[in-house]
Amino acid sequence: MAKNIALFLKQALNNPASVGAVAPSGKALGRMMARGLGPDSGPVVEIGPGTGSLTRAIVAAGVPQENLTLVELNEAFCHLLARRYPRARIIHGGAQEMGAHGIRNAAVVISGLPLLNFPSGLQHEILSAVFDALAPGCKLVQFTYGRKPPISPQVMQNLELTWHLRGRVWANFPPASVYEFRRGG
Ligand SMILES: C[S@@+](CC[C@H](N)C(=O)[O-])C[C@H]1O[C@@H](n2cnc3c(N)ncnc32)[C@H](O)[C@@H]1O
């Protein structure tokens, strides 16, 4: 655990915009992000897993590693994830490139990306890739430290996204809100 925090902090100092947090998510946030998942959830994609705080909650909920794809930009985090989740598929790259990796028909995308740090062009690229990767009608689950949905209104409108607040997690540093996004009504 202390090793995770040290690695996270080092990477956050070196890459503040893309890591976008000072500490990994806590257990309560992990549980809220993984709510509803289980052995029969189907293919789960996690984007921005970092040191794997949310991954741990997803696996604890019963999702087999074989059904899990982890897409992470940071190479040091990818090495750690590969050691810890040897049967998961780990992609070292940007979430915006998921299509090039053939990721399709996901049942859910779980995101720890710091979307508020991203310009709207990059948000658009990432969210297009997310909804291309999801099976029709399936959702993106995203947390944010802000008090509003973390996707720019213009991107929401362009991609015809609708949102729902799943809940707030006060027992996290910083406190976080968890949103679900879907495409269309
Ligand atoms: C706020 S941290 C969240 C880490 C972890 N999910 C957690 O909740 O503790 C954001 C993570 O997203 C990764 N990241 C940033 N931009 C990315 C991108 N375009 N594609 C994939 N991962 C990205 C960072 O390297 C970092 O690991």
The ligand as an SDF file (V2000), in Angstrom:
LIG
                    3D

 27 29  0  0  0  0  0  0  0  0999 V2000
   -6.6610   10.3230  -11.1820 C   0  0  0  0  0  0  0  0  0  0  0  0
   -5.5630    8.9890  -11.6770 S   0  0  0  0  0  0  0  0  0  0  0  0
   -6.6580    7.6510  -11.2230 C   0  0  0  0  0  0  0  0  0  0  0  0
   -5.9470    6.4000  -10.8700 C   0  0  0  0  0  0  0  0  0  0  0  0
   -6.8370    5.2900  -10.2820 C   0  0  0  0  0  0  0  0  0  0  0  0
   -7.8990    4.9350  -11.1890 N   0  0  0  0  0  0  0  0  0  0  0  0
   -7.4300    5.6990   -8.9610 C   0  0  0  0  0  0  0  0  0  0  0  0
   -8.6500    5.9520   -8.9290 O   0  0  0  0  0  0  0  0  0  0  0  0
   -6.6870    5.7540   -7.9800 O   0  0  0  0  0  0  0  0  0  0  0  0
   -5.6910    9.0850  -13.4600 C   0  0  0  0  0  0  0  0  0  0  0  0
   -4.9830    7.9870  -14.2410 C   0  0  0  0  0  0  0  0  0  0  0  0
   -5.3190    8.1390  -15.6180 O   0  0  0  0  0  0  0  0  0  0  0  0
   -4.1420    7.8990  -16.4080 C   0  0  0  0  0  0  0  0  0  0  0  0
   -4.3540    8.5660  -17.7170 N   0  0  0  0  0  0  0  0  0  0  0  0
   -4.3130    9.8960  -17.9750 C   0  0  0  0  0  0  0  0  0  0  0  0
   -4.6400   10.1360  -19.2550 N   0  0  0  0  0  0  0  0  0  0  0  0
   -4.9080    8.9270  -19.8280 C   0  0  0  0  0  0  0  0  0  0  0  0
   -5.3350    8.5020  -21.1240 C   0  0  0  0  0  0  0  0  0  0  0  0
   -5.5400    9.3780  -22.1000 N   0  0  0  0  0  0  0  0  0  0  0  0
   -5.5520    7.1940  -21.3240 N   0  0  0  0  0  0  0  0  0  0  0  0
   -5.3590    6.2640  -20.3260 C   0  0  0  0  0  0  0  0  0  0  0  0
   -4.9390    6.6080  -19.0910 N   0  0  0  0  0  0  0  0  0  0  0  0
   -4.7150    7.9160  -18.8340 C   0  0  0  0  0  0  0  0  0  0  0  0
   -3.0180    8.4590  -15.5580 C   0  0  0  0  0  0  0  0  0  0  0  0
   -1.7530    7.9580  -15.9470 O   0  0  0  0  0  0  0  0  0  0  0  0
   -3.4640    7.9950  -14.1650 C   0  0  0  0  0  0  0  0  0  0  0  0
   -3.0290    6.6830  -13.9060 O   0  0  0  0  0  0  0  0  0  0  0  0
  1  2  1  0
  2  3  1  0
  2 10  1  0
  3  4  1  0
  4  5  1  0
  5  6  1  0
  5  7  1  0
  7  8  2  0
  7  9  1  0
 10 11  1  0
 11 12  1  0
 11 26  1  0
 12 13  1  0
 13 14  1  0
 13 24  1  0
 14 15  1  0
 14 23  1  0
 15 16  2  0
 16 17  1  0
 17 18  1  0
 17 23  2  0
 18 19  1  0
 18 20  2  0
 20 21  1  0
 21 22  2  0
 22 23  1  0
 24 25  1  0
 24 26  1  0
 26 27  1  0
M  CHG  2   2   1   9  -1
M  END
$$$$
